[in-house]
Amino acid sequence: MIALLSANWDEIGQLKKDIKITKEGGNSELQYKIGDLYGCSIIIAVTGVGIKRARTATSFIIQKFKPSLIVFGGFGGALSPDLKVGDIILGESVTSLKRNETTPLYSEFNLSENNSKKGLLITESRFINEPDQKKRLFDSTGALVVDMETWGVVEAARQSGTPVASVRAVSDEADECLPDMAAIYSESGELDVMKAEPYFKENPELLAPYLNFRLKNTPKASDSLCNFLSYLLKNL
């Protein structure tokens, strides 16, 4: 069985629709569905946002279902100025700056029509939303994108030796300035209106960039991610 994880359903919405469900379950921290997806026996689940939630959810999935491969699919912020919204990055390795450690990821898929780029990912515990922050990370590490979950998945998979692949669709470009999503979103990855209203009153200049991100970037990144993941699964 393959485990396909993501931070929230928005990122993999099409795959959620396509899976032929045989069983579903979950708890307050995790939702999962088991079934057939493009000919693969699969468990598909959302972990919530951040390293800790990704680590906890992945540990649960490994202990309960013992998957042969974990694929984490989600969005990533571009650090490289060459990347555009919707570009796909297949992680070759992931770095935690907090731990000053890099670990390899599984990326040896047999994909004949491969429009993805391979490279280094960085997982951060905070949302990297400003162009100068992105430039500093790119200049110091050469990483292509930054995310908030891959390192947590890798940590959870170490003891069992379960291989981990991380696929990231670019959701914001290196020169884009966005709101601090932690200030307006819940840990489950949903907009929290009670937090967002005062935030945008204090930072009105960030409302238009946010709407562009939500209404334009997010659907494009999700379509690109789901198309790539469906192609990957069909070729396993």
C-alpha positions in Angstrom: 0.0 0.0 0.0 1.2 3.5 -0.8 0.4 6.5 1.5 -0.3 9.7 -0.2 -0.3 12.6 2.3 -0.9 16.3 2.0 -1.3 19.2 4.4 -5.0 19.8 3.4 -7.6 18.7 0.9 -7.3 21.9 -1.1 -4.0 20.8 -2.4 -5.1 17.4 -3.6 -8.8 18.0 -4.2 -9.0 16.2 -7.6 -7.3 13.0 -6.2 -9.8 13.0 -3.3 -12.6 13.0 -5.9 -11.0 10.2 -8.0 -10.2 7.7 -5.3 -12.5 4.7 -5.2 -13.0 4.5 -1.4 -13.3 1.2 0.4 -12.8 2.5 3.9 -12.4 5.9 5.7 -11.7 7.1 9.1 -9.7 9.4 11.3 -9.6 11.4 14.5 -9.3 15.0 15.6 -5.8 15.2 14.1 -6.1 13.2 10.9 -8.6 12.2 8.1 -7.8 9.3 5.8 -9.4 7.4 3.0 -8.4 3.9 1.8 -9.1 2.6 -1.7 -8.0 2.4 -5.3 -6.5 5.4 -7.1 -5.4 4.9 -10.7 -4.8 1.2 -10.1 -2.8 1.7 -6.9 -3.9 0.4 -3.5 -3.6 3.6 -1.5 -4.3 5.4 1.7 -4.8 9.2 1.2 -4.7 11.5 4.2 -4.3 15.1 5.3 -2.0 15.9 8.1 -2.6 19.6 8.8 0.1 22.3 8.5 3.5 22.2 10.0 6.4 19.9 11.0 4.8 18.6 14.2 1.4 17.7 12.7 3.1 16.1 9.7 5.3 14.0 12.0 2.4 12.9 14.2 0.2 12.0 11.3 2.9 10.1 9.4 3.8 8.1 12.5 0.1 7.1 12.9 -0.1 6.1 9.2 3.1 4.0 9.4 2.2 2.2 12.6 -1.4 1.4 11.5 -1.0 0.7 7.8 2.8 0.0 7.2 2.9 1.6 3.7 5.7 0.6 1.3 6.1 4.2 0.2 5.0 7.6 1.4 4.4 10.4 -1.1 3.8 13.8 0.4 2.2 16.1 -2.2 1.7 19.8 -1.5 2.5 23.4 -2.2 5.9 25.0 -1.9 7.1 28.6 -2.0 9.7 29.2 -4.8 13.1 30.2 -3.6 14.7 30.0 -7.1 13.8 33.1 -9.2 13.5 30.8 -12.2 10.4 29.0 -10.9 6.8 29.9 -11.8 3.5 29.1 -10.2 2.5 25.5 -11.0 6.0 24.3 -11.6 6.6 20.8 -10.0 9.6 20.1 -7.8 10.5 16.5 -7.0 12.7 16.6 -3.9 16.0 14.8 -4.1 16.8 15.8 -0.5 15.4 18.0 2.3 17.2 20.3 4.7 16.3 21.4 8.2 18.2 24.6 9.0 17.1 24.3 12.6 18.9 20.9 12.9 21.6 21.8 10.4 20.9 18.5 8.7 20.1 17.2 5.2 18.6 13.8 4.4 17.9 12.2 1.0 14.4 11.7 -0.4 13.1 9.0 -2.7 13.0 10.4 -6.2 13.9 7.6 -8.6 10.6 7.3 -10.3 10.4 5.9 -13.9 8.7 8.9 -15.5 9.2 9.1 -19.3 7.2 12.3 -19.7 8.6 14.2 -16.8 8.0 17.9 -16.6 9.3 18.2 -13.0 12.5 19.6 -11.7 14.6 17.7 -9.1 16.4 19.5 -6.3 16.8 20.4 -2.7 13.9 21.3 -0.5 13.9 23.2 2.8 11.4 22.7 5.5 10.8 25.7 7.8 8.6 25.9 10.9 7.2 29.3 9.7 5.7 30.6 6.5 8.3 32.3 4.4 6.3 35.1 2.8 8.7 37.9 1.9 11.0 38.1 -1.1 14.1 39.0 0.9 13.5 36.0 3.1 13.3 33.8 0.1 16.4 35.3 -1.5 18.5 34.7 1.6 17.4 31.1 1.8 18.2 30.5 -1.9 21.5 32.3 -1.8 22.6 30.4 1.3 21.4 26.9 0.4 20.5 26.7 -3.3 17.2 25.0 -2.4 14.5 25.4 -5.0 11.4 25.6 -2.8 10.5 25.8 0.9 7.7 23.9 2.6 6.5 23.3 6.2 6.0 19.5 6.3 8.6 17.3 4.5 11.1 17.3 7.4 8.4 16.1 9.8 7.5 13.2 7.5 11.1 12.2 7.1 11.6 12.2 10.9 8.6 10.0 11.4 9.7 7.5 8.7 13.3 7.0 9.9 12.7 4.3 12.4 10.7 2.1 10.1 12.9 2.9 7.1 9.9 3.7 5.0 11.0 5.6 1.8 9.6 9.2 1.5 9.0 11.2 -1.7 8.1 14.8 -1.6 6.4 16.5 -4.6 5.9 20.3 -4.4 3.9 22.5 -6.7 5.0 26.1 -6.7 2.2 28.2 -5.1 4.1 31.6 -4.9 7.0 32.9 -6.8 10.3 34.2 -5.3 9.4 37.9 -5.8 5.9 37.6 -4.4 5.1 39.2 -1.0 2.2 37.4 0.8 0.6 37.7 4.2 1.9 35.6 7.1 -0.4 32.7 6.6 0.1 31.5 10.2 -1.6 34.8 11.2 -4.8 34.1 9.1 -5.0 30.3 8.8 -5.7 27.5 11.3 -3.3 24.6 11.8 -5.6 22.5 9.6 -4.8 24.9 6.7 -8.2 26.7 6.5 -8.8 30.4 6.6 -9.7 31.6 10.1 -12.0 34.6 9.5 -11.7 35.7 13.2 -7.9 36.0 12.7 -8.0 37.2 9.1 -10.3 40.2 9.6 -8.1 42.1 12.1 -4.9 41.1 10.3 -6.1 42.6 7.0 -7.4 45.7 8.7 -3.9 46.2 10.0 -2.2 45.2 6.8 -4.6 46.3 4.0 -1.8 46.3 1.3 -1.6 42.5 1.7 -5.3 41.8 0.8 -4.9 42.0 -3.0 -1.8 39.7 -3.0 -3.7 37.2 -0.8 -6.7 37.2 -3.1 -4.4 36.6 -6.1 -2.8 33.8 -4.2 -6.1 32.2 -3.2 -8.0 32.7 -6.4 -5.3 32.4 -9.1 -2.2 30.7 -7.7 -3.8 28.0 -5.5 -6.1 26.5 -8.3 -3.2 26.5 -10.8 -0.8 24.9 -8.3 -3.4 22.3 -7.3 -4.2 21.3 -10.9 -0.5 21.0 -11.6 0.2 18.9 -8.5 -2.8 16.6 -9.0 -1.9 16.0 -12.7 1.7 15.1 -11.8 0.7 12.9 -8.9 -1.9 11.0 -11.0 0.8 10.5 -13.7 3.3 9.3 -11.0 0.8 6.8 -9.5 -0.2 5.4 -12.9 3.5 4.7 -13.6 4.4 3.0 -10.3 
